[in-house]
Amino acid sequence: NALNKLIERTGSTGGETLRSAWSGETIGQKNGRVETTRTAPARSYACGLVIGYQPTTVLPLLADVESGTPQRFGYCWAVDPSIPTRGARVLWPGEMPSPFPPEVPTSLPAPGAIVAAPLPAMFGETIVFDEAILDELYEIEHAKNTGTLPADHPLRDPYRSQHPVFRVKVSSLLALLEGRRNVTLEDWRLAQVAIDTSDRVRIHLQA
């Protein structure tokens, strides 16, 4: 797969660009001519990436743990036992509805097309976290930076090193999908469920 080749190639910036985009940093390339210079300034964009891997082709991505690339992905199965049998299949499920509540500004295409992302202006607004979540994040960072994180703590696993930030992102998305800009303890709990599920898929692939 093309992404694996980019990650493995000596001198390639593909993995570095992915990691930078995950954090909303400046990405792109500067060349000698204006027409060949392409950059996206930090915090000026939103990036989402979905990749379809086979269980064996995902291994080069998982092996890039030292650089921090696999820690920035969530993992899920494409196999779904709940898919209807041929006799129970839905021939026409109808037009694709918008997942956003009416009060959330969106820029949607024609009915039946893929749902577009929220307007860029949305991303300039602040998302507020429950105080208990902020306390938890502080304690984690304090323990990591003071060397007091227990030896058996899950975040000692290199593959889980980005989990606190990952959980912030997932819980924020859950709040936005409900038209809220405040992340609740329930959002925080559900985000951990999603991350735990992702971990189980990753661990199975590694095994």
C-alpha positions as CSV (number, residue, x, y, z in Angstrom):
1,N,0.0,0.0,0.0
2,A,1.2,3.5,-0.9
3,L,1.1,4.8,2.7
4,N,3.3,1.9,3.9
5,K,5.9,2.7,1.2
6,L,5.9,6.4,2.2
7,I,6.5,5.5,5.9
8,E,9.2,3.0,5.1
9,R,11.0,5.1,2.5
10,T,14.3,6.6,3.7
11,G,14.0,10.4,3.8
12,S,10.2,10.4,3.3
13,T,8.2,13.0,5.2
14,G,4.9,11.1,4.8
15,G,4.8,9.8,8.4
16,E,5.9,13.2,9.7
17,T,3.2,15.0,7.8
18,L,0.5,12.6,9.1
19,R,1.7,13.2,12.7
20,S,1.8,16.9,12.2
21,A,-1.7,17.0,10.7
22,W,-3.1,15.0,13.6
23,S,-2.0,17.8,15.9
24,G,-3.1,20.6,13.6
25,E,0.4,21.8,12.9
26,T,1.7,23.5,9.7
27,I,2.0,21.0,6.9
28,G,3.1,21.2,3.3
29,Q,6.3,21.8,1.4
30,K,8.2,24.9,0.4
31,N,10.1,24.8,-2.9
32,G,12.1,27.4,-4.9
33,R,9.1,28.6,-6.9
34,V,5.8,30.0,-5.6
35,E,3.7,27.8,-7.9
36,T,5.3,24.6,-6.3
37,T,5.0,25.7,-2.7
38,R,2.0,24.3,-0.9
39,T,1.4,24.8,2.8
40,A,-1.5,24.7,5.2
41,P,-0.9,27.0,8.3
42,A,-1.3,25.6,11.8
43,R,-4.9,25.5,13.1
44,S,-6.3,26.6,9.7
45,Y,-7.7,23.2,8.7
46,A,-9.4,20.1,9.9
47,C,-8.0,16.7,8.8
48,G,-9.7,13.3,8.8
49,L,-8.2,10.1,7.3
50,V,-9.8,6.7,6.8
51,I,-7.6,3.8,5.5
52,G,-8.8,0.3,4.6
53,Y,-6.1,-2.2,5.6
54,Q,-6.0,-6.0,5.4
55,P,-4.8,-7.6,8.7
56,T,-1.4,-8.3,7.2
57,T,-0.8,-5.1,5.3
58,V,-1.4,-3.0,8.5
59,L,1.8,-4.4,10.1
60,P,4.2,-1.8,8.7
61,L,2.1,0.9,10.2
62,L,2.0,-0.8,13.6
63,A,5.8,-1.2,13.4
64,D,6.3,2.5,13.2
65,V,5.7,2.9,17.0
66,E,9.0,4.7,17.7
67,S,7.9,7.6,15.5
68,G,4.5,7.7,17.0
69,T,2.4,7.1,13.9
70,P,0.2,4.1,14.9
71,Q,-0.7,5.7,18.2
72,R,-2.5,8.4,16.2
73,F,-5.0,6.0,14.6
74,G,-8.2,4.3,15.9
75,Y,-8.8,0.8,14.7
76,C,-12.0,-1.0,13.9
77,W,-13.2,-4.0,12.0
78,A,-14.8,-3.9,8.6
79,V,-16.4,-7.3,9.4
80,D,-19.9,-6.8,10.7
81,P,-21.9,-9.9,11.8
82,S,-25.1,-7.7,11.9
83,I,-25.1,-7.2,8.1
84,P,-28.6,-8.4,6.9
85,T,-28.8,-11.6,4.9
86,R,-29.8,-11.5,1.3
87,G,-33.4,-12.2,2.2
88,A,-33.5,-9.4,4.7
89,R,-31.4,-6.8,2.9
90,V,-32.7,-3.2,2.5
91,L,-32.9,-2.4,-1.2
92,W,-33.2,1.4,-0.7
93,P,-32.4,2.9,2.7
94,G,-33.5,6.3,1.6
95,E,-31.6,9.6,1.3
96,M,-28.6,10.1,3.7
97,P,-29.8,12.5,6.5
98,S,-27.5,15.1,8.0
99,P,-26.0,13.8,11.4
100,F,-26.0,17.3,12.7
101,P,-28.8,18.9,14.7
102,P,-30.5,21.9,13.0
103,E,-28.7,24.5,15.2
104,V,-25.3,23.2,14.1
105,P,-24.1,25.1,11.0
106,T,-23.1,22.8,8.1
107,S,-22.4,23.0,4.4
108,L,-24.2,20.0,3.0
109,P,-24.3,18.8,-0.6
110,A,-27.4,17.6,-2.4
111,P,-29.6,15.0,-0.7
112,G,-28.1,11.5,-1.0
113,A,-24.5,12.7,-1.4
114,I,-21.8,12.3,1.2
115,V,-22.2,14.6,4.2
116,A,-19.8,17.6,4.2
117,A,-17.9,18.8,7.2
118,P,-19.0,21.8,9.3
119,L,-18.1,25.2,8.1
120,P,-14.5,26.2,8.9
121,A,-15.8,29.0,11.2
122,M,-16.9,26.4,13.7
123,F,-13.4,25.4,14.5
124,G,-12.5,28.8,15.9
125,E,-14.8,28.4,18.8
126,T,-13.8,27.0,22.2
127,I,-14.7,23.6,23.4
128,V,-15.1,23.4,27.2
129,F,-14.3,20.3,29.2
130,D,-15.9,19.2,32.5
131,E,-13.7,20.2,35.4
132,A,-13.2,16.5,36.5
133,I,-11.8,15.7,33.0
134,L,-9.3,18.6,33.2
135,D,-8.2,17.3,36.7
136,E,-7.7,13.8,35.3
137,L,-5.6,15.1,32.4
138,Y,-3.5,17.2,34.7
139,E,-2.8,14.3,37.0
140,I,-1.8,12.2,34.1
141,E,0.6,14.8,32.7
142,H,1.9,15.5,36.2
143,A,2.7,11.8,36.7
144,K,4.4,11.5,33.3
145,N,6.5,14.6,33.7
146,T,7.5,13.9,37.4
147,G,8.4,10.3,36.8
148,T,5.7,9.0,39.1
149,L,3.6,7.2,36.6
150,P,3.3,3.7,38.0
151,A,5.3,1.0,36.1
152,D,2.1,-0.9,35.3
153,H,0.1,2.1,34.1
154,P,-1.5,1.5,30.7
155,L,0.2,4.7,29.3
156,R,3.5,3.0,29.8
157,D,2.6,1.0,26.7
158,P,4.2,2.9,23.7
159,Y,1.1,2.2,21.6
160,R,-1.0,4.0,24.2
161,S,1.3,7.1,24.6
162,Q,-1.2,9.3,22.6
163,H,-4.3,8.1,24.3
164,P,-5.0,11.2,26.5
165,V,-5.0,13.5,23.4
166,F,-6.8,10.8,21.4
167,R,-9.5,10.7,24.0
168,V,-9.8,14.5,24.0
169,K,-10.4,14.4,20.2
170,V,-12.9,11.6,20.3
171,S,-14.9,13.1,23.1
172,S,-14.9,16.5,21.4
173,L,-16.3,15.0,18.2
174,L,-19.1,13.3,20.2
175,A,-20.1,16.6,21.7
176,L,-20.0,18.4,18.4
177,L,-22.2,15.7,16.8
178,E,-24.9,16.6,19.5
179,G,-24.4,20.3,18.7
180,R,-22.6,21.0,22.0
181,R,-19.3,22.7,22.7
182,N,-19.0,21.3,26.2
183,V,-17.6,17.8,26.7
184,T,-19.4,15.9,29.5
185,L,-18.3,13.0,31.6
186,E,-20.5,10.8,29.5
187,D,-18.7,11.9,26.3
188,W,-15.4,11.2,28.1
189,R,-16.6,7.7,29.1
190,L,-17.9,6.9,25.6
191,A,-14.6,8.1,24.1
192,Q,-12.8,5.6,26.3
193,V,-15.1,2.8,25.1
194,A,-14.1,3.7,21.5
195,I,-10.4,3.7,22.4
196,D,-10.6,0.4,24.3
197,T,-12.3,-1.2,21.3
198,S,-9.6,0.2,19.0
199,D,-6.9,-1.2,21.2
200,R,-8.5,-4.7,21.1
201,V,-8.5,-4.6,17.3
202,R,-4.8,-3.4,17.2
203,I,-3.7,-6.1,19.8
204,H,-5.4,-8.8,17.7
205,L,-3.7,-7.6,14.5
206,Q,-0.3,-7.5,16.3
207,A,-0.8,-11.1,17.6
